[in-house]
């Protein structure tokens, strides 16, 4: 039996995986010092300002945190003078903090899992966090120069972040968030996307790949089928979060030899108050039978191991294990992977 990491590599290259990759089993998500200076919110925390000055809130009973964009809390009040409002946080951290993070990377069994640095939000997300989503999309049309300049500023900050991560932590995988669409459409046309975001991401992802990172996993739990050629050009190896509105079966035929698709188990279908093991298993079987095991990883669409309703993620994991036992005789999958990580 292959280890979880070996099996994922075989899946990604279209080789000989010996079972379905089980969600995030081969990806150990790990933090870096900036995540501690501007941490993700926990449920119940409201109106918390992060290091960029963006106010976020995570009310109880909601799926996750989101920016607060009442007029008094929008960071960029005037896009023509965005430099007066946007101030990149420091990336100078004491060695002790790097060492603390490095200990978590060193604890990963690299035979079984990738050491995957978690980076969020992405460039597009950061622009609408700072400006508000409707404003940001308007600015992309009406204030092209200012948005190019803002994106250049954000990209330079990300490159400095990447330099620190690669030189201190030495990950072999990057797990990078940036939601580029809704359930049925992208937020912008392909031409506009390429004009603003293609080169910055080629630069960011190119830096990681030239400094020891072997695989780029990009999260966008959305429709993004029209952006797949751009993803490939950026250097993305795995598109995580793909929803079935992307017609993944068609994408696999067209692009499967260049990129792997990870998702298709949508939270809206299984991650519900009345979830059951039976419903989770039925969805796992349907998805696995539909998309196969080469260049495809069955996975909850959300951007990290876990679920809104406790128990759903492990139920999906158990269902994939059960299917792998039935189809491939895999008796003890836990021996080939690290303990299942639950982040959310």
C-alpha positions in Angstrom: 0.0 0.0 0.0 1.3 3.4 -0.9 1.5 6.1 1.7 -1.1 8.9 1.5 1.6 11.2 0.0 2.8 8.7 -2.5 -0.8 7.9 -3.5 -1.6 11.6 -4.1 1.5 12.0 -6.2 0.4 9.1 -8.4 -3.1 10.6 -8.6 -1.7 14.0 -9.7 0.6 12.6 -12.3 -2.0 10.2 -13.6 0.1 7.2 -12.7 -1.0 4.3 -10.6 -2.8 5.3 -7.4 -3.8 2.3 -5.4 -7.0 3.9 -4.0 -8.9 7.2 -4.0 -7.0 10.0 -2.3 -9.0 10.8 0.9 -9.6 14.5 1.0 -6.7 16.3 2.8 -5.1 13.1 4.1 -1.8 13.8 2.4 -1.7 17.6 3.1 -0.6 18.8 6.5 -1.6 22.4 6.6 0.8 24.5 8.6 1.1 28.2 9.7 3.7 30.8 9.5 4.4 33.8 11.9 2.0 36.2 10.2 -0.9 33.9 10.9 -0.3 34.6 14.6 0.0 38.3 14.2 -3.2 38.4 12.2 -5.1 35.2 13.2 -8.2 33.6 11.7 -11.3 34.4 13.7 -13.0 31.8 15.8 -16.8 31.5 15.9 -18.4 34.1 18.1 -15.6 36.7 17.6 -17.1 39.8 16.1 -15.7 43.1 14.7 -12.1 42.2 15.0 -9.6 44.4 13.0 -6.8 42.5 11.4 -3.2 43.6 10.6 -4.4 45.2 7.3 -7.0 47.3 9.1 -9.9 45.1 7.7 -12.7 44.5 10.2 -13.9 40.9 10.2 -16.7 39.2 12.1 -17.7 35.5 12.8 -21.2 35.4 14.3 -22.3 32.3 16.1 -24.2 29.9 13.9 -22.6 31.1 10.6 -20.3 29.1 8.3 -17.3 31.4 8.7 -15.9 34.9 9.1 -16.4 37.7 6.6 -15.3 41.4 6.3 -17.6 44.1 7.7 -18.1 46.8 5.1 -20.3 49.4 6.7 -19.1 52.8 5.4 -17.1 53.6 8.6 -15.2 50.2 8.3 -14.2 50.2 4.6 -10.4 50.7 4.6 -10.0 52.3 1.2 -12.2 55.5 1.3 -10.8 56.8 -2.0 -9.3 54.5 -4.6 -7.4 57.3 -6.2 -5.5 57.8 -2.9 -5.4 54.2 -1.8 -1.8 54.7 -0.6 -3.2 56.9 2.2 -5.3 54.0 3.6 -3.5 50.7 2.8 -0.4 50.0 4.9 1.2 46.6 4.6 1.9 45.0 8.0 5.4 44.2 9.0 6.8 40.8 8.1 9.8 41.0 10.5 9.4 38.4 13.1 11.7 37.2 15.9 13.7 34.1 15.3 11.9 32.4 18.2 8.6 32.7 16.4 10.0 31.2 13.2 11.5 28.4 15.3 8.2 27.7 16.9 6.5 27.4 13.5 9.4 25.3 12.2 8.9 22.7 14.9 5.5 22.0 13.5 6.9 21.5 10.0 9.7 19.2 11.4 7.0 17.1 13.1 5.4 16.1 9.8 6.2 12.6 8.6 7.3 13.5 5.1 6.8 9.9 3.9 3.1 10.3 4.6 2.3 14.0 4.0 3.3 17.2 2.4 4.4 20.1 4.5 1.9 22.6 3.2 2.1 26.3 4.1 -1.4 27.9 4.4 -1.7 31.4 2.9 -4.9 33.4 3.0 -6.5 35.7 1.8 -5.3 35.9 -1.8 -4.7 38.9 -4.0 -8.2 39.3 -5.4 -9.7 38.7 -2.0 -7.5 41.2 -0.4 -8.6 43.9 -2.9 -12.2 43.4 -2.1 -11.6 43.0 1.7 -9.9 46.5 1.6 -12.3 48.1 -0.8 -15.6 46.2 -0.4 -16.7 43.8 -3.2 -19.0 46.0 -5.3 -16.5 48.8 -5.0 -13.6 46.7 -5.9 -15.3 45.2 -9.0 -16.2 48.7 -10.1 -12.6 49.9 -9.6 -11.3 47.1 -11.8 -13.3 48.6 -14.6 -13.1 52.4 -13.9 -9.7 52.7 -12.1 -7.4 50.3 -13.9 -4.2 52.1 -13.1 -5.0 52.4 -9.4 -5.9 48.7 -9.2 -2.8 47.6 -11.0 -0.8 49.7 -8.5 -2.6 48.3 -5.5 -2.1 44.7 -6.8 1.6 45.4 -7.3 1.8 46.6 -3.7 0.0 43.5 -2.4 2.2 41.2 -4.7 5.4 42.7 -3.4 4.2 42.0 0.2 3.3 38.4 -0.7 6.7 37.9 -2.2 8.4 39.1 1.0 6.1 36.7 2.9 7.1 33.9 0.5 10.8 34.7 1.1 10.4 34.3 4.8 8.4 31.1 4.5 10.8 29.4 2.1 14.0 30.5 3.9 12.8 29.6 7.4 10.2 26.8 7.0 11.1 24.9 3.8 7.6 23.7 2.8 7.2 21.3 -0.1 3.6 22.4 -0.8 1.7 25.7 -0.8 -2.0 25.9 0.0 -3.1 29.3 -1.2 -6.6 30.8 -0.9 -8.2 33.2 -3.4 -11.9 32.8 -4.3 -12.4 33.8 -7.9 -16.1 33.2 -8.4 -19.5 32.3 -7.0 -21.3 29.1 -7.4 -22.1 29.6 -11.1 -19.9 32.4 -12.4 -16.4 34.0 -12.1 -16.3 37.5 -10.6 -14.7 38.8 -13.8 -14.1 37.9 -17.4 -11.1 35.8 -18.4 -9.5 38.8 -20.1 -9.9 41.0 -17.1 -8.7 38.2 -14.8 -5.6 37.7 -16.9 -5.0 41.5 -17.2 -4.9 42.0 -13.4 -4.0 38.6 -11.8 -2.2 36.3 -14.1 1.2 37.9 -13.9 1.2 38.6 -10.2 0.3 34.9 -9.5 2.9 33.7 -12.0 5.4 35.7 -10.0 4.2 34.5 -6.6 3.8 30.9 -7.4 7.0 31.0 -9.5 8.9 32.2 -6.5 7.7 29.3 -4.3 8.5 26.8 -7.0 12.0 28.1 -7.5 12.6 27.9 -3.7 11.8 24.3 -2.9 8.0 24.1 -3.1 7.1 21.2 -5.4 3.3 21.6 -5.6 0.9 24.5 -5.6 -2.7 23.8 -4.4 -5.0 26.8 -5.0 -8.3 27.0 -3.2 -11.4 28.6 -4.9 -14.6 27.0 -3.8 -16.5 28.4 -6.8 -17.1 28.2 -10.5 -13.7 28.8 -12.2 -13.8 26.5 -15.2 -13.0 29.3 -17.6 -9.9 30.2 -15.5 -8.3 26.7 -15.6 -5.9 27.6 -18.5 -4.8 30.6 -16.5 -4.3 28.4 -13.4 -2.1 26.0 -15.4 -0.1 29.0 -16.7 0.3 30.3 -13.2 1.8 26.9 -12.1 -1.1 25.6 -10.1 -1.0 21.8 -9.7 -4.2 21.2 -7.9 -7.4 23.3 -8.1 -9.1 22.7 -4.7 -12.7 23.6 -4.1 -14.0 22.9 -7.5 -17.8 22.7 -7.6 -19.8 20.5 -10.0 -21.0 23.6 -11.8 -17.5 23.5 -13.4 -18.4 20.4 -15.3 -15.4 18.6 -13.9 -15.8 15.6 -16.1 -15.2 17.8 -19.1 -12.3 19.6 -17.4 -10.7 16.2 -16.7 -10.8 15.2 -20.3 -9.4 18.6 -21.5 -6.9 19.4 -18.8 -6.4 16.3 -16.6 -2.8 15.8 -17.8 -1.9 19.3 -16.6 -3.8 19.9 -13.4 -5.7 17.9 -10.7 -9.2 18.7 -9.5 -9.9 18.4 -5.8 -13.5 18.8 -4.5 -17.0 18.2 -5.9 -18.4 17.3 -2.4 -20.1 20.5 -1.9 -20.8 21.8 1.6 -24.3 22.8 0.6 -25.1 19.1 -0.2 -23.7 17.4 2.9 -22.7 19.9 5.5 -26.1 20.5 6.9 -27.8 20.5 10.4 -29.5 17.2 9.5 -26.4 15.5 8.1 -26.1 11.7 8.5 -23.4 9.1 7.7 -25.7 7.6 5.1 -26.1 10.9 3.2 -22.3 11.5 3.3 -21.6 8.0 2.1 -24.1 8.3 -0.8 -22.5 11.5 -1.9 -19.0 10.1 -1.7 -19.9 7.1 -3.8 -21.6 9.2 -6.4 -18.6 11.6 -6.7 -16.0 8.9 -6.8 -17.9 6.9 -9.4 -18.4 10.0 -11.5 -14.9 11.3 -11.6 -12.5 8.4 -11.0 -9.2 8.4 -9.2 -6.6 10.0 -11.6 -6.2 13.8 -11.6 -9.2 13.9 -9.2 -9.4 14.0 -5.4 -12.8 13.6 -3.7 -12.9 16.3 -1.1 -15.2 18.7 0.8 -15.1 21.9 -1.2 -14.2 24.2 1.7 -10.7 25.4 2.0 -9.3 23.2 4.7 -10.0 19.9 6.5 -13.2 20.3 8.6 -16.8 21.2 8.2 -19.4 23.7 9.4 -21.2 21.0 11.3 -19.0 18.9 13.5 -18.6 15.3 12.4 -19.3 15.8 8.7 -15.7 15.8 7.6 -14.8 12.6 9.4 -18.0 11.0 8.1 -16.8 11.7 4.6 -13.3 10.4 5.4 -14.8 7.2 6.8 -17.0 6.8 3.7 -13.9 7.1 1.4 -12.0 4.6 3.5 -15.0 2.2 3.3 -15.1 2.6 -0.5 -11.3 2.0 -0.8 -11.6 -1.2 1.3 -14.5 -2.5 -0.9 -12.8 -1.6 -4.2 -9.1 -2.0 -3.5 -8.8 -4.1 -0.3 -7.3 -1.3 1.7 -7.6 -2.6 5.3 -5.7 -0.1 7.5 -5.5 3.4 5.8 -4.5 5.1 9.1 -1.1 3.3 8.9 -0.3 5.1 5.7 -1.2 8.6 6.7 -0.7 11.0 9.6 -3.6 11.5 12.1 -6.5 13.2 10.4 -6.2 16.9 10.8 -9.3 19.0 11.6 -8.8 22.7 11.2 -12.4 24.0 11.2 
